[in-house]
């Protein structure tokens, strides 16, 4: 069974760079299982941003993708990880 990886790009309004994270969970055995965790993970990230005084009151936008190993490797431009 294929496992999925969640890739998150979080951007705080006014910041020149975004933060990225990759979440590989053994429970992500379907696209639905991966997507079901998006809210929990982005809520946690938003709380962490909110604890930083310099980010208080700023909007956070997220771009989240759930990808299989093959899709992740293609997205990263890796032809074959074993090569």
ABEGO torsion letter per residue (X at the ends): XBBBBBBBBBBBBGBABBBBBBBBBAABABAAAAAAAAAAAAAAAAAAAAABAAABGBBBBBBBBBBBAAAAAAAAGBABAAX
